[in-house]
Amino acid sequence: MSLKQREADMALPAWSSGLDEKSKLRIINDVAISVAQSIELETVLTISLEKVMEAFNVTSGGIYLKDLGTDELVLQTYRGLTPAFVLDKTSISLSSGCAGWAFEHKEIFSAFGRPEAGFICEDADRLMGIDCLVASPISTPRRVHGVIELFAPVSRRLSQDEAHLIKVISDQIGIAVENARLYEESRENVLKLTELQEELATTNRRLQTHLSQESHIAEILQKSLLPRHPPKLPDIKIASRLVSATAAADVGGDFYDFIELGNNKVAIILGDVCGSGIDVATLTGMAKNTIRAFAWEDPNVSSILNRANRVICAQTEPSKFVAIFLGIIDLSTHILNYCIAGQPKPFLIRSGEKIAQLDSGVMLALGIEPDSLYSSNSINLERNDTLLVYTDGLIEARRNKELFGEEGVIKILRQESGSSLDEVVDTILAAAKSFAGGRLKDDVAIVSLRVSKNSV
């Protein structure tokens, strides 16, 4: 062990506390028990100081610990120190006095007799009229935590045994300080984590309230965009449905519309806007009204979608697009001119028996490419023909990794071939929802029409 020997008088006899080996071991054991049994640092420091003062047969001493916030040594507990010393030395710099030297050098500071100089510790002499006997660093392998300092009426030299004793006790106190600070850090971390969790929960509640309000507004907007009733047409029955996904889901952009254009023509629109929420409901309204305006000007399917596509590309972000089915039926001839842009192919059930899908080239949804060109196809609808137009939420109803798919739709169409149009649509929706375990992941819009008489 290294002892600081400042102008030591090696002729002086080593000081002895008068304790035998058994008593020293008892004191060390008492300190060890205190360290092991208590995580209250104040209790450990108090007991440790009492025991070390007993071992060294002194009546004055104190324990300093480093303050992690100010980088000073702060007096934590003491015995027999004068009020003047406590007031003046409550906190000291890390290099100040005997205690500061022991902390800075990580070594025991031991005072030796200096008859010609009187007291070696000027602060102790000035404030208490006694001298520093020993200052020992309180440390662990990780760091130095503080200093234990003992005072005596006169300077005296320590033996190696006594230096060993105070080092053992100091190291035990170091373990206690380390444990206490680790415990406190852990407790503070738990408290911080709890606070963060509470803040997160509060934020989530606010977000859910906001999303709920937004979803409610979007749902109102979405419903306001739908016609209250399908048009009543001679010789043609129309059924339409919009089924929102689960209550937890955002409101989507599925919609449908009917436009009575005059000249015995009716436009049928079914669309799906990418995304959800208020922004999508707004885009839905813009797309619907744009198509309506162009349809009134020129009831040509290709022209309507080409012009609407350029408007939507100019007015929306690239990530937003509108999948559309647009069909215009001539009520006098039952010829349907149609275009499919990004939507699933509709089903056509001829005379209630033969099931096919409408022919259509591969065309992009509106809003992706401003130079896209949209061409139309036509088909003549005959008596008892049924057309089923739907958004992708229907065939993408999922059970684990399995999709309801077009096969699921075809199965119901065959089973319900003799049912009314409303029954067919409702049965298909019920089957898709049941397939998905009662919860649809996406909105579903359906428009279906059935011809009751041949054209004139």
Secondary structure, DSSP 8 states (H G I E B T S, - for coil): --EE-SS--TTS--B-----HHHHHHHHHHHHHHHHH---HHHHHHHHHHHHHHHHT-SEEEEEEE-TTT--EEEEEEES--HHHHHHSSEE-TTSHHHHHHHHHTSEEE---BTTTB-S-HHHHHHHS-EEEEEEEEE-SS-EEEEEEEEESS---B-HHHHHHHHHHHHHHHHHHHHHHHHHHHHHHHHHHHHHHHHHHHHHHHHHHHHHHHHHHHHHHHHHTS-SS---BTTEEEEEEEE---TTS--EEEEEEEEEEETTEEEEEEEEEEEESHHHHHHHHHHHHHHHHHHHH---HHHHHHHHHHHHHHHS-TT--EEEEEEEEETTTTEEEEEEESS---EEEETTTEEEE--------BTS-TT-----EEEE--TT-EEEEE-TTTTT-EETTEE-HHHHHHHHHHHTTTS-HHHHHHHHHHHHHHHTTT--SS-EEEEEEEE-S---
